[in-house]
Amino acid sequence: MVDRNKFVEIISLCWSLWRARNDLVWNQKHRRFYRTVAAAEQYLAQWIATQNRVFVTPLQPQVEGDGATIWVKPQSNIVKVSVDAAVFVNHGGVGFGLVARNSAGELCEAQALFKPGPYSPVEAEAMAFKEALSWTDRRGWHDAVIESDCLRMVQVVRSCVLMRSYFGWIIEECRCILQRLNKVKLSFVKRSANMVAHQLEKESYFLSGRTFDRHV
């Protein structure tokens, strides 16, 4: 009989092999076996640390706007960007919905994006947040609030935790952009306050690359 520790190692390795297979099928990326094993060990170590509460990413519930259940207009001259992501298993990729509105509650712009690849849900959320930050920078919305309903992603970005994973790399990119855009804030909201971005990401596979404004 396989003991519990060996069992979780086997599950982790199977998961890493599945990711390597998807990289080969969808992205034509060949990964050496030792890298696949190393990735399995790395993710397993992170999971064990999380279960043991070693991996702590404190959320600050006192931050203004956190936990909102309905969408609220931002203050004058501030743009609020709502972001959401989804994994499309049948289409082999992830989709993002980005919606920017001004202090009058009017639509500034919205985007739908789809990226092929075998990404996890939390990786998709981090990728969507990075897209939102880059979009905010390109559009010159340097006084902005970016809202996400992914609690874990918000916690990690606010923390100083370093993670040796693809998810951790995206988070580091987000932190770097946030340092440059020092007036841009991050807020956690409930799904009910993020429904417009949520509906857009649900259609992102079919609308990928489309940009919308108040005149469309």
N, C-alpha and C positions, 0 to 999 in steps of 0.2 A: 504494500500500500504506500502511495506517495504521501509524504507529510505535507503540512500546510505551506511551509516555506518553499519547498520544491514546487508545489502546485502553483503558487503565485508567480514563481520564476518562469514556469512553463507558459502560463497565460501571458505574461509580459513579453516573452520571446515570440509567441504566436502573433501577438498584436504588432510587434515591431516588424515581423516578417510580412504581415498583411500590408503595412505602410510601405515597406520596400517594394512589394509587388505592385501596389498602386502607383508608386513613383515610376516604376518601369513601364507600366501600361499607359498611364495618362501623361507622363512628362518625359518619357524616354530617358530617365535617369537611372544609371546602373550604380547600385550601392554595394560595396564589398561586404562580405559576410561579417567580418570583425566589427565593422561600423554598425551593422544591424544589431549585433549582440551588445555592443557598447550602448546603443540607444535604448535597448530594452533595460539594461542595468540602470541607466541614468533615470529613466522614467519611474522605474520601480523604487529607486532610492527616494525620489521626490514624493511618491505616493506614501511610502512608509513614514517619511518625515511628517507629512500632512496628518496621517492617522495618529501620530504621536504628539501632535500639536507643536512640533518644532518649527514648522513653517507657519509663521504668524504674520498676517497682513492686516494691521488694525484699520478698520473703517472708522471714520470720525462722524458719527451720526449728527453732531451739532453743526456740521457745515451747512450753511444756508442752502436750501433747495433739496437736500438729500431726502429720499423716501417719499417724494411727492407722488400722489395718486392720480392727479389730473395735470394736464399741461397748463403752465402758467406763463403769461407774457413776460419777456425779459424787461429789464429796466431800459430807459431811454438810451439810444445809440449803442445798444448791445444786441448782437445777433445770437440767437439760440439755435444750436445744431443738434438735432435728434438723430441718433444712429442705432441701427440694429443689423443683425446678421443671421443667416440661416445656412444649414448644411443641406445640399441637395444630393442625397445618396444616389438617386436614379440617374442624375445628370453628371455625377462625378465632379462636384465642385461646391463652391460656397457663393452666396449672394449677399449683397449689402444694400441697405436703404439709407440714404442721407437726406435729411430735410432741414433747411435753414429758414427761420422766420424772424422777423424784426419785432420791435417793441410794440407795434400796432397789431401784432398777430398775423401779419401778411406774409405770404410766401416770398422769400428772396430767391430761392432756387432749391431744386431737389435733383438727386441723382440716383440711378439704379446701376449696380455693377455686379458682374459675375466673373469669378475666377476659377478655372478648372484646377483640380488637385485634391488629394486625399487629406483634407484638413479636419481637425477635431472641432467641435463646437466652440470651445474656449479660444482656440487659435483663430477661428473665424471672427469671433467678437473682437479680439485684439487687432486683427487685420482691418476690420471695419473702423475701429477707433483710429488707427493710423491713417486710413484713407480720409476720415473726417478731419483730422488735424492737418494733413497735407492740403486738402481742399480748402479749409479755412485760411491757411497761409496763402494759397494761390489767389483767393478771392479778396484778400486784404481785410478780412474780418478779424482784426487783431484784438478787439474787445468782444469776446465771445464766451459763451457757456456751451459745453458739449455734454449732452445727456445720453446716458446709456442705462439699460435695465439689466446689464450683466454685473452683478455685485462682485463677483470674484475679480473681474477685470479691473473694476474701479479700485478695489482694495489693493491689488498688486501695483498698479500704476502709482498710487499714493504712497506706497511703502518704499523701502530701500532694499528689498530682498532681491538678490541676484539668483537667476536660474539658468542653468546650462542646458537649454532646450530651445527649440524653435520658438515656442511661446515666449520664453524669456528674452530672446533676441528681439522680437517684435516689441515687447514692453520697453526694452531699453531704447529702441528707436522712438517710441512714443514719448518717453521721458526727455529725450534730447530735444525733440520738437517743442515740447511744453516749456523747457527751459528757455528756448529762444523766443517763444510766444508767451512771455511772462504775464500777459493780461488775460490769457485764455484759461478758463477754469473747467474743471470736470465735476459733473454731478451725477449721482445715482438716483434713478427714479424707478417707480414700479412700472410694470408692463402697461397698465391702464393709462399712464401718462406718456407712453411712447408708441401709441397705436398707429400714427401716420407712418413713421419710419418702419414699423413692423409690417404694415400692409404693403409698403413699397418693396421691402426685401422679399416678401413672399412671391412677388411678381418679377423679381430681378433677373431671373434666368431668361425671361421673355423680353425684358426691357433693357437688357444690359447695354451700357454706353449711352443711354438716353438721359438728357438733361431737361428739366422742366422749370418754368418760371411762372409768374402770376398771369402771364399773357397766353399761356397754353391751356 
